[in-house]
Amino acid sequence: MCIAAPARILEINDKMATVDFGGVRQQVKLDLVTDVEIDRYVLVHSGYAIEVLTAEEAKESLEAWDELLKVLDEEE
């Protein structure tokens, strides 16, 4: 199973971006996506942005991740 996480683009430098995963920053490659802009959200898998999200898709994805993290915290 592959999991992609949503991240907000903070900076773009050629085909690389600095993204934010809720406070954790990472460099990701932009080779697989187009129309990227600062403050847009992308799905990231294995260091690559694989999809640019609409505002609604980003909101839904972030809410789903929050729910997953809550469930995992309860299991500990």
N, C-alpha and C positions, 0 to 999 in steps of 0.2 A: 504494500500500500504506500502511496506517495502522499505526503501532506505538504500543502503550500500555505504559508502564513501571510496575512496582510501587513503591509508596511507603508508608512508615509514617506514620500520622497522629500529629503531635506536639501540636497545639492545634486547637481548634474555636472559631470565633467566628461565630455565626449561620450563614450559608451559605458561609463561607470556612474553609479549614483550612490550617495550616502542615504540610507533609509533608516527609519526609526520604527522599532517594534515595541512600542509602549515603554520607551526609556532606554532600550538597548539599540545602539547604532551599529550598522554593518555596511560594508561595501558590497554592492551587487552589480552584476553585469546586465546591460540593457540590450544586448544583441538580439533578443527574441521579441522585443516590443517596439512599438512606434507611438507617437503622440504622447510622450511622457512630459510632464511638467512638474515643477516644484509644487508641493502640497497635494498632489494627486496620490492615490493609493495604488499599489501594485501587489499582486500575489507573488511571493518569492519562494522558490524551491531550489535547493542545492546551489545557492549563490547567484541564481539567475532570476530576474523579473520575468515571469512567464505570462502575465496578463495585466492589463491596465483596468482598474475598476472604476465604475461610475460611483458617484457619491452614495447612492442607495446600496449598491453592491458592497461597498466598503463598510457601510454601517451594519448591514446584515452579517457580514463576515466577522467584524469585530465583536458583535454581540454573540455570535456562535462561539468564538474563541473564549470570551468571558465566561460563558456557560460551561464550556469544557473545563476550564481552569478551576471553576468553583467545584465541579463534580470531583475532579482529581484531588483538590484540597480536602474535601470531605472524606475521601477514602483513606487518607493518611492517618 
